Amino acid sequence: MGAGRRSQAERDDITVEIGYALLSACFLGGVVFAAVAGPTAVWTLPQAVERYVRATGAAVAGVLALIRVVHVLWRHEARRR
């Protein structure tokens, strides 16, 4: 990162960007989880299948949310330079 102290505006900027990254990651995770695990709420499936689909939905949503946070913050850092 850069040398020296950051101004208040720069600190506020990164704070807003982190908030945006986390909020958009939560939204993406929720949408992906609902899309993958949603059918278990509508259809009656065997319990083992329901657990597998929900676990898969949670894992995929978590990974995509993490990727979203990293992508937003990397893009912000590249734009800042």
C-alpha positions as CSV (number, residue, x, y, z in Angstrom):
1,M,0.0,0.0,0.0
2,G,1.0,3.6,0.0
3,A,3.5,5.2,2.3
4,G,2.6,7.9,4.7
5,R,-0.6,8.8,6.5
6,R,-3.9,8.7,4.9
7,S,-6.2,11.7,4.9
8,Q,-9.7,11.6,6.5
9,A,-11.2,11.5,3.0
10,E,-9.2,8.5,2.1
11,R,-10.1,6.7,5.3
12,D,-13.8,7.5,4.7
13,D,-13.5,6.3,1.1
14,I,-12.1,2.9,2.1
15,T,-14.7,2.6,4.9
16,V,-17.5,3.1,2.4
17,E,-15.9,0.7,-0.1
18,I,-15.6,-2.0,2.6
19,G,-19.2,-1.5,3.6
20,Y,-20.3,-1.7,0.0
21,A,-18.3,-4.9,-0.6
22,L,-19.8,-6.6,2.5
23,L,-23.3,-5.5,1.7
24,S,-23.2,-6.6,-1.9
25,A,-21.5,-9.9,-0.9
26,C,-24.4,-10.6,1.6
27,F,-27.0,-9.8,-1.0
28,L,-25.2,-12.0,-3.6
29,G,-24.9,-14.8,-1.0
30,G,-28.5,-14.6,-0.1
31,V,-29.7,-14.7,-3.7
32,V,-27.4,-17.6,-4.6
33,F,-28.4,-19.6,-1.5
34,A,-32.1,-19.0,-2.2
35,A,-31.6,-20.1,-5.8
36,V,-29.8,-23.3,-4.9
37,A,-31.6,-24.3,-1.7
38,G,-35.0,-22.8,-2.6
39,P,-36.4,-25.9,-4.1
40,T,-36.2,-27.7,-0.7
41,A,-38.8,-25.2,0.6
42,V,-41.2,-25.9,-2.3
43,W,-40.8,-29.7,-2.9
44,T,-40.8,-32.6,-0.5
45,L,-37.4,-34.2,-1.0
46,P,-35.7,-37.0,1.0
47,Q,-34.1,-35.5,4.1
48,A,-30.5,-36.5,3.0
49,V,-31.1,-34.7,-0.3
50,E,-32.4,-31.6,1.5
51,R,-29.4,-31.5,3.8
52,Y,-27.0,-31.9,0.8
53,V,-28.7,-29.2,-1.3
54,R,-28.8,-26.7,1.6
55,A,-25.2,-27.4,2.5
56,T,-24.2,-27.0,-1.1
57,G,-26.1,-23.8,-1.4
58,A,-24.5,-22.4,1.8
59,A,-21.0,-23.4,0.5
60,V,-21.5,-21.9,-2.9
61,A,-23.0,-18.7,-1.5
62,G,-20.1,-18.3,1.0
63,V,-17.5,-18.8,-1.7
64,L,-19.1,-16.4,-4.1
65,A,-19.6,-13.8,-1.3
66,L,-15.9,-14.0,-0.4
67,I,-15.0,-13.7,-4.1
68,R,-17.2,-10.6,-4.3
69,V,-15.5,-8.9,-1.4
70,V,-12.1,-9.5,-2.8
71,H,-13.1,-8.4,-6.3
72,V,-14.6,-5.1,-5.1
73,L,-11.7,-4.2,-2.8
74,W,-9.1,-5.1,-5.5
75,R,-11.0,-3.0,-8.1
76,H,-11.1,-0.1,-5.6
77,E,-7.4,-0.3,-4.9
78,A,-6.6,-0.4,-8.7
79,R,-8.9,2.5,-9.3
80,R,-7.3,4.5,-6.5
81,R,-3.8,4.2,-8.0
